[in-house]
Amino acid sequence: MNEKVYKKGDIEGLIADCPREDYEAIAFLKDGSKSMELRVARTAKQNEPCGLAKKNIHDWIWESGLKIIDEIREPKILLATSYDIENGVIKRHWEELVKEN
């Protein structure tokens, strides 16, 4: 079950329930329609150079997603891995992240 927990203007964020997957995720809805799901590999949270170990991972995903949501023109599922994150920042452009179906 997804639980609505974040909201900023016309953007809502739902924490994705994915206990059997190797990622944490938030689904971003714009005007009530799913625009993007941003996933972060659990290994990135544990990898020291990523800088996520002491952060609330869902707060971090929400803040990171807000930085790119306006560039998304059609629904996307993006996965950020430990190779994409450094010192708490996604270092690659969203178009370079792994896109999933």
Secondary structure, DSSP 8 states (H G I E B T S, - for coil): --EEEEEETTEEEEE---TTSSEEEEEEEETTEEEEEEEEEHHHHH-GGG--TTS-HHHHHHHHHHTTGGG--S-EEEEE-TTTEETTEE-S-GGGSEEE-
